[in-house]
Structures are given as structure tokens and as C-alpha cells.
Amino acid sequence: MMGASVLLGLLMAFVLQGHCTESPSSRRLQEGDCASRTKPPLLFNSHNFSMDLRMPGVSPSNSDTYLCMAFPVPTNQDSYIVDFIPHASMNTVHHMILFGCQSPSSASSSWDCGGALGTCKDDPSIMYAWARNAPPTKLPKDVGFRVGKGSGMSYFVLQVHYGDVSAFRDHHRDCSGLTLRMTSKPQPFVAGIYLLMSVDTVIPPGKTVTNADVACDYASYPIYPFAFRTHTHRLGKVVSGYRIRNGKWTLIGRQSPQLPQAFYPVNTELSVQYGDTVAARCVFTGEGRTSETVIGGTSDDEMCNFYMMYYMDRRHAVPFMSCMESGSREQFRHIPAEANVPIAVSPDQMSSMMHMGHAADDSVLLDKRRGGQGADQDYHLEQVTDWPEGNLQLGQVSGLALDSDSNLVIFHRGDHHWDLDSFDGRARYQHRSLGPIQQSAILVVDPAKGRILKASGRNMFYLPHGITADRDNNYWVTDVALHQVLKVSSDGRDRTLLALGEAFTPGSDSSHFCQPTDVAIDPHTGNVFVSDGYCNARILKFSADGKYLSQWGAGSLDRRQRARFQIPHSLAFLSDRREVCVADRENGRIQCFIADTGEFVKEIKKEEFGGKVFAISYSPAGDGLIYAVNGDSPYHSAPLRGFVINYTSREILDTFSPKRKQDFKMPHDLVGGPDGSVFVGDAGSEEVFKFSAEKSHRSVKKAGIQVQELEEVEAFIQTRVKPQRNTSHVAAAGPEKQTVDKPSLPVVQEEKKTVKAGRENGAMAAVIITLLLLPLLLVVIIGVFVCWRRNRHGDQKAEPRSVVGILGRIKGKAVGGLNLGNFFASHRGYTRQGFDQLSTEGSDQERNMEDSSDSDNEEYSAPPLPPQPAS
């Protein structure tokens, strides 16, 4: 019975395919016939099925029309595309592209996607492209394009470019499209597309040869190219793609774009790894043209595209990558001569259908590459408790970055703090008379051991906030007191190379900032992105030399519910996606935008964030990983912790925090290292924490005691004996009111947190004091007993010494050795000045550290004063 069903299914698929594959005699289809060609998913067995994606009987009225149609992925579970079967003719269709995305741009049966509407609301991934009667594409065994639940692709969007409208003079309707062969069986390797594309080539009229060169450095996990496709319009002669490693050029693929634009097999076993360069050259001729030809979307324009189809380990899979950087002349001087030789195309070749015929070879290559790989391991970020090895002597840690050598760069405030009276009602800094921070505010630290490699930034900054490093190892920093963005040299000479904004002057035009928070750098163009900030609610874009380019506010898929930024606090540049993501702190969300245009792409907002997201960082690993840290909120009870988020699916993959969770006071910034480590800078505890990937469920014991318990006890002892300064919490209510629409948080609510923290620390202190006083009590008892014996048996009669006198003496000595007032005042939550007010960077909750002024001769600390109201 099952065999009959499968046979019937295959027969139906064959009939449908044959009936709708276009030929000159079958192109003229009625709308009803064409619509009936799109069938529901056809099940072959419990795992394998097929799906038809067809245009719904369209008849474009203009040349160079781009039409799109969306199809939901037919399953909520992960599925894999293993085969693409095109149904189109170059007599009607110029080319077809299949995209995968989360949200199509339209819910219509079909729509014009050649203009502003586009294909998808979010970032689409190209999975397949067809042109010029290309044959079907079959993927190697154990390789598939992942779609569905965990991929971030809930829809297919089929784009069809109808080049010459003269094919529709008879007003027939078209149902070109694809059949997808799919399986629900997980594939060990996930396929993806790497697109190299020129965007600025100009072909002069009559010129015999014009080259379009594209090259990018590769910065992700290894990929294994197995097929390639070239695409130009009529002027293209040859397109070649290469991998460059240590100066050596290795051919990935080379073909004439005038042949059927299929995916042809890569005949050389090769990989592309971190540090390699991928490059492509398109050779054009301008002969026969009377005007310049540019890159564009019409058939009279040109294109230069080299598609590389690859697979990679599914744990690190990235479905789509692109490169649009123009290659340098110097670099392309060494391109092999073959790239400049046109491939002649005969009429017979133009009409032939060229099959890939690579499945067997690719299976062999796949088996080779599969060797040596272990089973999937479950990894979790855990704190490295012995990092750093020494005391870094930090102030409030406001920013972290990695330089081009992957060293950790720490930006801290030294002895300066953001206090209640740091700014007036107009956001003007009030402590200029104190001068700049005299300590080195920028420290470069060895990420492995935590040793300081170099220090800089003395007498330059007032209230540091964000930092990033460009590819030349210059530091781009923000200072909320200066209201400036500064480009600073890293050579130790503390030179300011570029200053954006006017010192100590807040503003909201294109030449002023108001407490800017962070900077992101586009490594390809050098463009500078600034989040501004506490008073303003915008992202500004500048050129590498500081020229203002554009700005934008918060994004929304629904313009009727557009919510403005409430403190854009942190930025991350997604180099592989050409996007900028923003930690919108008070809105508790992450928003991403296209770097070139500022167009909104997506939003990530989770209940687990607890209403606040303080900082983000990005790694291109897998589908893209976003690291984030949250902050305290009076409206939520979410713990302070870090998050690892799948960019594509928006799924939280992992959370992390110190082994003693209370060590997170106010995590303010974080950065991910190339080895998977994550560093978190905490402005409250004035520390930097390191987290690294460990296998879950680890159980290692020493002498019957788990190592984790020993580490916790040791860390506790080190914490208690380490000299600490007094901490006070000061609320900057003024900045908060300037930066958000709703009023700032009542200080009394934040003081409750201080009381709670104080009680916890008080209980611990009481235990320690009790243990310390036991020997004293024993001495008192012995002393009383000795005195009693002497008075009773002594020859000389005298008035007995009182117990109060003895206690008074002991007490007098104890004052110098154990001043209870000083002891409590040295622990957070207890001070002689009562409960301290909260410090916030407009509710940043950053602690103001003050040295205790208690005298060693005081017996007790003064009683707590009542809470001070916010001003």
C-alpha cells in the first residue's frame, strides 16, 4: 500500500513538472491552469517530501519587472532542502532567485519587489539562483539548506525577473518557479551561499576590456565550497572566483556567464578559513555600446556576481554571506592570467543543458572532511575564577573592546564617578574644576592571564563611557561629560586624532552630542556610528574623517506603534551582515539596522531581559551570535546575567553569570573574544569578569570536595580580606528625566535594594564579628576569674576592680584593632552617612565610591540618617 502511495506521489510530481516546464508551445497558459500548478507539499515517505513554488499566473506589462511571491515553510520543525528543480525558460524569464526569511514584505499573492517594498521585512538569505536555462541543482549527500523552526526562515520568497516584456505580447500568464526536494532528517552539514558582487563598476562605451574586482577577508568558521555560479548580463565575458591564502591564489570556479547559469561543481578540494581572502573578477567589454554601462537591475545595465555554494558544520552554520568590497589594484596584480581570458561560447553550447555530475565526488570529499570530528558537545559559558591574575586597580568600568591583536581594552573612570550633582538640568557637567582623570583610563590587558600590557589615557577624560578599536588600533571613545566622541592614538602618546562634538557643550544637531554612549566602526568603509545617548535618542553616522552622513531613530515593523529609543546605550557592528545593532536600554530590546541606509531590520526583545538591555556584542559564529547583558529594573525581578542569542532565530542559547551571582552589581559592557570567551565590565563592582566555554555537567572532585565549592570559599576569603573603599549609591535623577519620556525611578525604590544588600552583607559581617569576639570574651572571663582569685587570696586588701573597668580596658584596646563603625562602613550598604543615594547614568545605578572618614578612635559609627529625597 505504501509503495503504491509513493509511486502515485512520484507520478503526480512527474506530471506536474512536465506540465509546467515551459517551452514555446506551453508558455501560453491560462490563469486558472497556472494557479493549479502550485500544489501542496507532496509527501514521498515519513521524512522526504517536495514543494512547488510557482508564480500565480502573472503577465507583466513592463520590461525589467521584478515580481515576488511568498510561500510558508510547510513544517514547524527544521527541514532541509536537498534539491532544486527549476521550471522556467530564458525566453520568458531573465533570472529567478529564491530567498529565505522570517517576514515577507507583502501578504499579496504576488507583488512588485523591484522597488522600495523589496522581498522581506527582515534580512533575507539567498538559497538558490537560476538563469539562462540552467539545469537542476542537487546537493551532495548529507548536505542541506536548513529552513523552518530554528533557522530563522519561516517563508520562501521567490523573485522572478522578467527582462523583455515582448514575450507577453499575447497576454499569456506565467507560472515559472521551482520544485524543492526536502527532508525532515537532520543533515550533518548545512549549506549556504557566499555572494561576491560588484556594486560600483562603470563600463566605458567602446572599451575592449573592463575589470570588476571584488575581495573580502574571511572571518568565520571554515566553509567548504562545492559549487559555483556566475552571473552578468550581455557584456560579461568571464567570471572567476578565488581563495587567497598566504599570497597564493587557488581557483574556486571560472565560467562564461553567457552559458547556462547553473551551479557548476568545484573540482578542487579546498576550504576557506579564518584569515583567508575570497576574491572574484568579472571581465566585461563595452564594444557596441554608445554610453556608459553601470551596475543595475535592468537588462540594459550590468551585474557582476560570483555565487559560491558551500557547506559547513551545522553547529556553526551561516546560511548566507556576502562581499561587496572593491579589490585593490595592488592585490589584483597577482591574480592568475586565466582570469583575464574570455571563454568562447558556441551556439551549440548556448543551447545545451549542462549537468553538474558531482554527487559521487562530493560524497568522497565530504567523508574526508567528516573524519576527526567528534560528536556534538554541550558547552556553557562559565566564569574563569582565577582571572585576572593580579589586581587591575580599576574604577567604574564603563567600556570594553578588543583591539586588532585580540587583546582586551578596558575603559574605566579611575577616581571619577557619576554623581547626583554631576550634571545640571541642561546636562552640563558640573565638576570641571576637578580636572580630567589623572590615572590611565585605558588599559590593554592580556586576555589569557589578565596582565596589563600597556596603559594610556591620562589627563584626557572626565566621565568615560564607550570604547571600540578600529583596524589600525586607534581607540574611538565617548565621554558623557565632554559630550564628545574622540579618536585617540594607542601609541602611548595620548594624542587626540579626531574630535566630534564640542567639548562640554550638549546639543542635538549634527555637530553636537548630548551624553553619547558608544561607537561602532565599519571595518570595510571606516564609517563611524555613534549612539547618542542619554539626552538624545538617535544613531548618527559619520565618515572615517568625521564628516556627518546621516542619522536615524528607533525602528518598527508597525509605524503606528513606533517607540522611540530610550537610551541607546551600546552598539555592535555586524561585519558579515553589514548591519548595526543597538542595545535600547530602557526599552529592554535590541534593534538592528542596515548600516548603509539605516533601514530597520529586526528587533529582539525577551522577557528574560527583565526590561533592560545594557550592552551587546556580536560574533559571526553559527547563524550569528549576539552577546548581551541586562540591568536592574524596579518593574521586573529578572536576575543580572549575560545572554547568548542566536541572531537568526532570536533564540536564547545560553545564559551566564559569576559563580557568586551577587558579584554582578551593574554589568555595563561586554565583548566576545575570537576563542569564544566573553568579558563583562561591571561599573558597580569595578571589576572585569571573564567567561569561557566549558562542557556542561562537569563533575571534578578533589579529596571528596567539589572544585567549585573550594573556589567559592577561596573567592569569599579573598573578597573579605581585600581592602575596599566605601561605596555610596547616588541617583542622577536629572539625566534620567532628560533621556526618557517617563519620570525617573523614585530613589526610595532603589534604596530598598540597598537595604536588602545591606542586610545580606550585615548578616555575613555579624557572623565574622561573632567569630572574632569569641576569643575576646574568653579573655574577659579569664581576666575576671584571675582578679577574683587575687582579691580573695591577696595579702593586701583593696577595692575590687569592677567588671566594667576590665571591659572598659579591653574595649579601649579593641577600638584600635576592631572599630565596629569602620568595619561596617567598609562594607557596601553600611556607611556613617546613612543609606546612600543611588547613582545612575540616568538610572545607571553606578556606585559612587568614597573613602571612609571614620576615625580609628571612634567606638561606634554614628546612627544611620534617614534617606535623602531625590532632587
ZIUR-V816693 format. One record per pair of residues at least 12 apart in sequence whose ideal C-beta (glycine too) atoms are under 8 Angstrom apart, sorted by the first residue. I is the first residue (numbers start at 1). J is the second residue. If there is no record, write none. Layout:
i	j
I	J
I	J
This chain:
i	j
2	45
6	44
6	45
9	42
9	43
9	44
10	44
12	39
12	42
13	42
13	50
13	179
16	37
16	39
16	52
16	179
17	85
17	87
17	179
19	37
20	34
20	37
20	54
20	87
20	175
20	177
21	87
22	87
22	88
22	89
22	91
22	92
22	174
22	176
23	89
24	91
27	89
27	91
27	92
27	167
27	172
27	174
28	170
28	172
29	57
29	172
29	173
29	174
29	175
30	57
30	173
31	56
31	57
31	173
32	57
33	57
33	175
34	54
34	55
34	56
34	57
34	173
34	174
34	175
35	56
35	57
35	175
37	52
37	54
37	175
37	177
38	52
38	53
38	54
38	56
38	175
38	177
39	52
40	74
41	74
41	182
47	183
47	184
47	185
48	181
48	182
48	183
48	184
49	74
49	182
49	183
49	184
50	179
50	180
50	181
50	182
51	71
51	74
51	179
51	180
51	182
52	177
52	178
52	179
52	180
53	69
53	71
53	98
53	156
53	158
53	177
53	178
53	179
53	180
54	69
54	87
54	175
54	176
54	177
55	67
55	69
55	110
55	158
55	160
55	174
55	175
55	176
55	177
56	69
56	109
56	110
56	175
57	173
57	174
57	175
58	110
58	160
58	173
58	174
59	168
59	171
59	172
59	173
59	174
60	162
60	165
60	168
61	165
61	168
62	165
63	162
63	163
63	164
63	165
63	166
63	298
63	299
64	94
64	114
64	161
64	162
64	163
64	297
64	298
64	299
65	112
65	114
65	161
65	162
65	165
66	112
66	113
66	114
66	159
66	160
66	161
66	162
66	297
67	110
67	111
67	112
67	113
67	159
67	160
67	162
68	104
68	105
68	106
68	110
68	111
68	112
68	113
68	119
68	157
68	158
68	159
68	160
69	109
69	110
69	111
69	157
69	158
70	104
70	106
70	107
70	155
70	156
70	157
71	155
71	156
71	157
71	158
72	154
72	155
72	156
73	147
73	148
73	153
73	154
73	155
73	156
75	148
75	184
76	148
76	149
77	148
77	149
77	184
78	146
78	147
78	148
78	149
78	150
78	151
78	184
78	186
79	146
79	147
79	148
79	182
79	183
79	184
80	144
80	145
80	146
80	147
80	182
80	183
80	184
80	185
80	186
80	187
80	190
81	127
81	139
81	144
81	145
81	147
81	180
81	181
81	182
81	191
82	138
82	139
82	143
82	144
82	181
82	182
82	183
82	187
83	136
83	137
83	138
83	139
83	180
83	181
84	98
84	128
84	130
84	136
84	137
84	138
84	178
84	179
84	180
84	181
85	136
85	178
85	179
85	180
85	181
86	130
86	134
86	135
86	136
86	177
86	178
87	175
87	176
87	177
87	178
87	179
88	130
88	160
88	176
88	177
89	133
89	176
90	131
90	132
90	133
91	167
92	162
92	167
92	168
92	174
92	176
93	160
93	161
93	162
93	163
93	174
93	176
94	131
94	161
94	162
94	163
94	164
94	299
95	129
95	130
95	131
95	132
95	160
95	161
95	231
95	261
96	129
96	130
96	131
96	158
96	159
96	160
96	161
96	176
96	177
96	178
97	126
97	128
97	129
97	130
97	158
97	159
98	126
98	127
98	128
98	129
98	156
98	157
98	158
98	159
98	178
99	119
99	120
99	124
99	125
99	126
99	127
99	156
99	157
99	158
99	159
100	124
100	125
100	127
100	145
100	147
100	151
100	153
100	155
100	156
100	157
100	319
101	119
101	120
101	121
101	122
101	123
101	124
101	125
101	152
101	153
101	154
101	155
101	157
102	120
102	121
102	122
102	152
102	153
102	154
102	155
102	602
103	120
103	121
103	122
103	154
103	155
103	557
104	119
104	120
104	121
104	155
104	157
105	117
105	118
105	119
105	120
105	121
105	157
113	157
113	159
114	161
114	297
119	157
119	159
120	155
120	157
121	557
122	601
122	602
123	577
123	579
123	592
123	601
123	602
124	157
124	320
125	153
125	192
125	193
125	319
125	320
126	193
126	195
126	307
126	320
127	145
127	193
127	319
127	320
128	178
128	193
129	229
129	231
129	261
129	307
130	178
130	261
130	262
131	231
131	260
131	261
132	258
132	259
132	260
132	261
133	260
133	353
134	229
134	260
134	261
134	262
134	263
135	260
135	262
135	353
135	354
135	355
135	356
137	227
137	262
137	263
137	309
137	356
138	356
138	359
139	191
139	226
139	311
140	226
140	311
140	358
140	359
140	362
140	363
140	365
140	366
141	359
141	362
141	363
141	366
142	187
142	188
142	189
142	363
142	366
142	370
143	187
143	189
143	190
143	191
143	226
143	311
143	362
143	366
144	182
144	183
144	187
144	189
144	190
144	191
145	190
145	191
145	192
145	319
146	187
146	190
146	314
146	317
146	319
147	182
149	649
150	646
150	649
150	651
151	319
151	623
151	648
151	649
152	623
152	646
152	647
152	648
152	649
152	650
153	319
153	648
156	180
158	177
158	178
160	174
160	176
160	177
161	297
162	174
163	299
164	299
186	314
187	314
188	313
188	314
188	370
189	311
189	312
189	313
189	314
189	366
190	311
190	312
190	313
190	314
190	317
190	319
191	309
191	310
191	311
191	319
192	223
192	309
192	310
192	311
192	312
192	317
192	318
192	319
192	320
192	321
193	307
193	308
193	309
193	310
193	319
193	320
193	321
194	223
194	225
194	278
194	307
194	308
194	310
194	320
194	321
194	322
194	323
195	305
195	306
195	307
195	308
195	320
195	321
195	322
195	323
196	214
196	216
196	241
196	278
196	279
196	280
196	305
196	306
196	308
196	322
196	323
196	324
197	214
197	303
197	304
197	305
197	306
197	322
197	323
197	324
198	212
198	213
198	214
198	282
198	295
198	304
198	324
198	326
199	295
199	324
200	295
200	326
201	282
201	284
201	294
201	295
201	302
201	304
202	292
202	293
202	294
203	235
203	284
203	285
203	286
203	289
203	292
203	293
203	294
203	302
204	286
204	292
205	286
205	289
205	290
205	291
205	292
205	293
206	286
206	287
206	289
207	285
207	286
207	287
208	285
208	286
208	287
209	283
209	284
209	285
209	340
210	283
210	284
210	285
210	286
211	281
211	282
211	283
211	284
211	332
211	340
212	281
212	282
212	284
212	304
213	279
213	280
213	281
213	326
213	327
213	332
213	335
214	279
214	280
214	281
214	304
214	306
214	323
214	324
214	325
214	326
214	327
215	244
215	277
215	278
215	279
215	280
215	323
215	325
215	326
215	327
215	328
215	331
215	332
216	277
216	278
216	279
216	323
216	325
216	524
217	275
217	276
217	277
218	272
218	273
218	274
218	275
218	276
218	277
218	278
219	274
219	275
219	575
219	576
219	620
220	274
220	316
220	318
220	321
220	576
220	620
220	621
221	274
221	312
221	313
221	316
221	318
221	621
221	622
222	271
222	272
222	273
222	274
222	312
222	313
223	271
223	272
223	310
223	311
223	312
224	270
224	271
224	272
224	310
224	311
224	312
224	365
224	369
225	252
225	253
225	266
225	270
225	272
225	308
225	309
225	310
226	265
226	266
226	309
226	310
226	311
226	358
226	362
226	365
227	253
227	263
227	264
227	265
227	266
227	308
227	309
227	356
227	358
228	241
228	252
228	253
228	255
228	263
228	264
228	266
228	306
228	307
228	308
228	309
229	261
229	262
229	263
229	264
229	305
229	306
229	307
229	309
230	253
230	255
230	256
230	257
230	261
230	282
230	305
230	306
230	307
231	257
231	261
231	303
231	305
231	306
231	307
232	257
232	282
232	284
232	302
232	303
232	304
232	305
233	299
233	300
233	301
233	302
233	303
234	258
234	299
235	284
235	285
235	286
235	289
235	293
235	302
236	256
236	257
236	258
236	282
236	283
236	284
236	302
236	303
236	304
237	256
237	257
237	258
237	283
237	284
237	285
237	342
237	343
238	254
238	255
238	256
238	257
238	282
238	283
238	339
238	340
238	341
238	342
238	343
239	254
239	255
239	256
239	257
239	280
239	281
239	282
239	283
239	304
239	305
239	306
240	253
240	254
240	280
240	281
240	306
240	335
240	338
240	339
241	253
241	254
241	278
241	279
241	280
241	306
241	308
242	278
242	279
242	280
242	335
242	336
242	339
243	270
243	272
243	276
243	277
243	278
243	279
244	276
244	277
244	278
244	279
244	331
245	273
245	275
245	276
245	277
247	334
249	279
249	334
249	335
249	336
250	268
250	270
251	268
251	336
251	338
252	266
252	268
252	270
252	278
252	308
253	266
253	306
253	308
254	338
254	339
254	343
255	343
256	342
256	343
256	344
256	345
257	282
258	345
258	350
259	343
259	345
259	349
259	350
259	354
260	352
260	353
260	354
262	354
262	356
263	307
263	309
263	356
264	354
264	356
265	356
265	357
265	358
265	361
265	362
269	365
269	368
271	369
272	310
274	674
277	331
278	308
278	323
279	327
279	331
279	332
279	335
280	304
280	306
281	327
281	332
281	335
281	339
281	340
282	304
282	306
283	339
283	340
283	342
284	302
284	304
311	366
313	373
315	376
315	622
316	621
316	622
317	622
317	623
318	576
318	620
318	622
318	623
318	624
319	623
319	648
321	576
322	578
324	578
325	524
377	695
378	695
378	696
378	697
379	676
379	693
379	694
379	695
379	696
380	654
380	656
380	693
380	694
380	695
380	696
381	642
381	644
381	654
381	656
381	678
381	691
381	692
381	693
381	694
382	656
382	659
382	691
382	692
382	693
382	694
383	656
383	657
383	658
383	659
383	689
383	690
383	691
384	677
384	690
384	691
384	692
385	659
385	711
385	715
387	449
387	450
387	689
387	690
388	445
388	449
388	450
388	451
388	688
388	690
389	449
389	450
389	451
390	450
390	451
390	452
392	410
392	443
392	445
392	450
392	452
392	688
394	410
394	412
394	443
394	686
394	687
394	688
395	412
395	413
395	414
395	415
395	416
395	417
395	437
395	439
395	686
395	849
396	412
396	413
396	416
396	417
396	418
396	668
396	683
396	684
396	686
396	846
396	847
396	849
397	410
397	411
397	412
397	668
397	669
397	681
397	682
397	683
397	686
397	687
397	688
398	411
398	412
398	413
398	464
398	465
398	466
398	467
398	668
398	669
398	681
398	683
399	411
399	464
399	465
399	466
399	467
399	477
399	518
399	668
399	669
399	681
400	467
400	669
400	670
400	671
400	679
400	680
400	681
400	688
401	467
401	468
401	469
401	475
401	671
402	447
402	469
402	671
402	673
402	674
403	444
403	469
403	473
403	490
404	469
404	471
404	472
404	473
405	473
406	447
406	673
406	674
407	444
407	445
407	446
407	447
407	453
408	444
408	445
408	446
408	447
408	671
408	673
408	679
408	688
409	442
409	443
409	444
409	445
409	467
409	469
409	475
410	442
410	443
410	444
410	445
410	681
410	688
411	441
411	442
411	457
411	464
411	465
411	466
411	467
411	477
412	441
412	443
412	464
412	681
412	686
413	437
413	441
413	461
413	463
413	464
414	437
414	438
414	439
414	441
415	437
415	438
415	439
416	431
416	434
416	437
416	462
416	463
417	730
417	839
417	846
417	847
417	848
417	849
418	463
418	480
418	730
418	732
418	839
418	840
418	841
418	844
418	846
418	848
419	431
419	730
419	732
419	839
419	848
420	730
420	731
420	732
420	733
420	734
420	837
420	839
420	870
420	871
422	463
422	481
422	732
423	732
423	734
423	735
424	734
425	734
425	738
426	506
427	483
427	506
427	514
427	515
427	534
427	535
427	734
427	735
427	738
428	504
428	506
429	462
429	463
429	481
429	482
429	504
431	462
431	481
432	462
432	481
432	504
435	459
436	459
436	460
436	461
436	462
437	457
437	458
437	459
437	460
437	461
437	462
437	464
438	458
438	459
439	458
440	455
440	456
440	457
440	458
441	457
441	458
441	460
441	461
441	464
442	455
442	456
442	457
442	467
442	475
442	477
442	488
443	455
444	490
445	688
447	673
447	677
447	679
447	690
450	688
450	690
454	492
456	488
456	490
456	492
456	494
457	488
457	494
458	494
459	494
460	486
460	488
460	494
460	496
461	477
461	479
461	481
461	482
462	479
462	481
462	482
463	479
463	480
463	481
463	482
464	477
464	478
464	479
465	477
465	478
465	479
465	480
465	515
465	516
465	517
465	518
465	841
466	478
466	516
466	517
466	518
466	519
466	531
466	570
466	571
466	669
467	519
468	518
468	519
468	520
468	521
468	571
469	490
469	521
470	521
470	523
470	526
471	521
471	523
473	490
474	487
474	488
474	489
474	490
474	497
475	487
475	488
475	489
475	490
476	488
476	519
476	521
476	528
477	519
478	513
478	516
478	517
478	518
478	519
478	530
478	533
480	515
480	516
480	517
480	533
480	534
480	841
481	504
482	501
482	503
482	504
483	501
483	502
483	503
483	504
483	505
483	506
483	507
483	512
483	513
483	514
483	515
483	516
484	499
484	500
484	501
484	502
484	503
484	513
484	516
485	499
485	500
485	501
485	513
485	516
485	519
485	528
485	530
486	498
486	499
486	500
487	499
498	545
498	546
500	513
500	528
500	530
500	542
500	546
501	513
501	516
506	535
508	535
508	536
510	540
510	548
510	551
511	548
513	530
513	532
513	533
513	536
513	540
514	532
514	533
514	534
514	535
514	536
514	738
515	532
515	533
515	534
515	535
515	735
515	739
515	841
515	842
516	530
516	531
516	532
516	533
517	531
517	532
517	533
517	534
517	567
517	568
517	569
517	570
518	530
518	531
518	568
518	569
518	570
518	571
519	531
519	571
520	571
520	572
520	573
520	580
521	573
522	573
522	575
522	595
523	573
523	575
524	575
525	544
526	543
526	544
527	541
527	542
527	543
527	544
527	549
527	595
528	541
528	542
528	543
528	544
528	546
529	541
529	542
529	571
529	573
529	580
529	595
530	542
530	571
531	568
531	569
531	570
531	571
531	582
532	568
533	567
533	568
533	739
534	567
534	735
534	738
534	739
534	841
534	842
535	735
535	738
535	739
537	553
537	554
537	564
537	565
537	566
537	567
537	568
537	739
538	551
538	552
538	553
538	565
538	568
539	551
539	552
539	553
539	568
539	571
539	580
539	582
539	593
539	598
541	598
550	598
551	598
552	593
552	598
553	565
554	584
554	587
554	591
555	591
555	593
555	599
555	600
555	601
555	603
556	600
556	603
557	600
557	603
563	587
564	741
565	582
565	584
565	587
566	584
566	585
566	586
566	587
566	739
566	740
566	741
567	584
567	585
567	586
567	739
567	740
567	842
568	582
568	583
568	584
568	585
569	583
569	584
569	585
569	613
569	614
569	615
570	582
570	583
570	585
570	613
570	614
570	615
570	616
570	669
571	583
571	616
572	616
572	617
572	618
572	626
573	595
573	618
574	592
574	618
574	620
574	624
574	647
575	620
576	620
576	624
577	624
577	647
578	594
578	595
578	596
579	592
579	593
579	594
579	595
579	601
580	592
580	593
580	595
581	593
581	616
581	618
581	626
582	616
583	613
583	614
583	615
583	616
583	628
584	613
585	612
585	613
585	614
585	631
586	612
586	739
586	740
586	843
587	605
588	605
588	609
588	610
588	611
588	612
588	613
588	630
588	633
589	603
589	604
589	605
589	609
589	613
590	603
590	604
590	605
590	613
590	616
590	626
590	628
590	645
591	603
591	604
592	604
602	650
604	626
604	645
604	650
606	643
606	652
607	638
608	630
608	638
608	643
608	652
608	655
609	628
609	630
609	638
609	643
610	630
610	631
610	632
610	633
610	636
610	637
610	638
610	639
611	633
611	635
611	636
611	638
612	630
612	631
612	632
612	633
613	628
613	629
613	630
613	631
614	629
614	630
614	631
614	666
614	667
614	668
614	669
615	628
615	629
615	667
615	668
615	669
615	670
616	628
616	670
617	670
617	671
617	672
617	678
618	647
618	672
619	672
619	676
621	676
622	646
623	646
623	647
623	648
623	649
624	646
624	647
624	648
625	644
625	645
625	646
625	647
625	653
625	672
626	643
626	644
626	645
626	647
627	642
627	643
627	644
627	645
627	670
627	671
627	672
627	678
628	642
628	643
628	645
628	670
629	641
629	642
629	643
629	667
629	668
629	669
629	670
629	680
630	643
630	667
631	666
631	667
631	845
632	666
632	753
632	845
634	745
634	749
634	750
639	657
639	661
640	657
640	661
640	664
640	665
640	666
640	667
641	655
641	656
641	657
641	661
641	664
642	655
642	656
642	657
642	667
642	670
642	678
642	680
642	691
643	655
644	656
656	678
656	691
658	689
659	708
659	711
659	712
659	715
660	712
660	715
660	716
662	757
662	760
663	682
663	685
663	687
663	689
664	680
664	682
664	684
664	685
664	689
665	682
665	683
665	684
665	685
665	847
666	682
666	683
666	684
666	685
666	844
666	845
666	846
666	847
667	680
667	681
667	682
668	681
668	682
668	683
668	684
668	844
668	846
669	681
675	692
676	692
676	693
677	690
677	691
677	692
677	693
678	690
678	691
678	692
679	691
683	844
683	846
683	847
684	845
684	846
684	847
686	847
686	849
720	768
724	826
724	827
725	849
725	850
725	851
725	852
726	825
726	826
726	831
726	849
726	850
726	851
726	852
727	828
727	836
727	847
727	848
727	849
727	850
728	831
728	833
728	836
728	837
728	839
728	847
728	848
728	849
728	850
729	750
729	751
729	754
729	836
729	837
729	838
729	839
729	845
729	847
729	848
730	836
730	837
730	838
730	839
730	848
731	744
731	745
731	747
731	750
731	837
731	838
731	839
731	840
731	843
731	870
732	839
732	840
732	841
732	842
732	843
732	844
733	747
733	840
733	870
733	871
734	842
735	840
735	841
735	842
736	840
736	842
736	843
737	842
738	842
739	842
740	842
744	840
744	842
744	843
744	870
745	840
745	843
746	870
747	837
747	838
747	867
747	868
747	869
747	870
748	867
750	838
750	840
750	845
751	835
751	837
751	838
751	867
753	838
754	829
754	835
754	836
754	838
755	829
755	835
757	828
757	829
758	828
758	829
758	830
758	835
759	829
760	829
761	827
761	828
761	829
761	830
762	824
762	827
762	829
762	830
765	823
765	824
765	827
765	830
769	818
769	820
769	823
772	818
776	810
776	814
779	810
780	806
780	807
780	810
783	806
783	810
784	803
784	806
787	800
787	801
787	806
788	800
811	859
815	856
815	857
815	858
815	859
816	856
816	857
819	854
819	856
819	858
819	859
820	859
820	860
820	861
821	854
821	858
821	859
821	860
821	861
821	862
822	852
822	854
822	856
822	858
822	861
824	861
825	852
825	854
825	861
826	852
828	847
830	861
831	852
831	861
832	852
832	853
832	854
832	861
832	862
833	865
834	864
834	865
834	866
834	867
834	868
835	864
835	865
835	867
836	848
837	867
837	868
837	870
